[in-house]
Amino acid sequence: MAVRQIVLDTETTGLRVQEGHRIIEIGCVELVNRRLTGNHFHRYLNPERAVDQGALEVHGLTDEFLLDKPKFSEIAEAFFDFIQGAELIAHNAAFDIEFIRSEFKRSRFRKDVAECCTVIDTLSLARQRHPGQKNNLDALRKRYGVDHINRKWHGALLDAEILAQVYLAMTGGQALLFTEVAADSATQFVAEKHRPESTRIEEQESPTLFAEEKENQAHNDFLNLLDKQQDAFCLWRQLESAEI
């Protein structure tokens, strides 16, 4: 029996669903029996709200660019049809799944991915295999020899393509099972997407911060931002985990 998996990533207006933040980009690629088929799902979305500056510096998707894009409710059924019954694979999966569930609840197409899909979190998987090491997507890509594919920005489809290769390498030693069409799709989207030079950010070390009890919420929000920028737990959380 064929095993179908969907590797996915999202970009959002900000970090917290509880503050009304929304998905602005969804990227998914399909694996069947551990081989990329070339089938993918990719949409930019109008979030009906402004993009936070911190999020803009990560993905470069402006309010103006998103203004004429479809709303999630308009693509909800097509997205659900693409992922239904599959095993979902995401890096820091709790973040993406929380946003996806929230979007489905907002739409009239009221579906719950928890009822139709199982989920694999590659960040948790990487932390188990490489304790005490940096496990963001770029670090894993380098560790497993996955091609860079001109990754200068956080983009949902491109990151899903890279994550698929990383997952294959991390779980079976086969990183390069792309068909030509699958490999070309991410490069084409990146080449066609113009992102302003001013939104480019460089990877940098995160400072270790200590918070008092009364500052916990603000401190956690800051760490969530660092996690999203690095596709992984920031240095502070890695040190906390190492001490447990």
Phi, psi and omega in degrees: 000133183291138176257120183253127178233146177240118176268125187226160174211155176229156166241148188225169178285341181186191191266334192244117174302324183297340179263012176084016179287153190230162174281137177241348177207136174235132175228129181224143171232151186257134170245133172234120184052045176065025175233132176291126185272343188095346176284135178213162176232125182215127177217140162267147187228145172277114185276354181060032175196168182283152174274130176297148181299319180298321178290321179301323181289343178273311187248344176073014181269111188273162176301320181296319180296324186274350189301320184262011180276158180294155173279159182302321182301334181281338182245002186302314183293318179295320179295315179298317179300325182289322185264346189304129176080356182270165170270121183272137179237125180213157179263121192060057191300328182303323180296307183295316183294322178299317179292318180296316179297320179296319181294319178297322178295325180290328186277164176286342178274079192278089177241156179237118182298334179296338181270346185237351185220149166263163187228137172246128177260109183289337176293314176298320179298316180293322179294327176290321182279332185227063182298139178079001180252165177287129186232027172287172188297320179295319179296318179292321178302313180293319183298323184259007175070031179277137182302148182289326183053042175056039183282096176255344184227159168280113176227137190298313183291314180298316179294326176294320177299313180295316180299323178300316179294318179299315180299315179298318180292319185289332185253349181204002178075019180235094185269339191245058179258026178290138162282164181300319183293325179291317180294322183287331189297316181294317180299319180297316180296320180292320181296325183275343184268116178272125175239131182301143179302328184293343182267359181289136177233151178255146177293134180219160180290141179269134179289152174275122183242140178248132183240143172280168184302319184289346181257007188304315184296314179296321179297315180296323177298319179295317179295325177299321178297316178297319179302314183293320181295328185256000183059029184192173174292136181289174185303318180302313182289329175295320179292319177302316182295322182293335182276342183289000000 
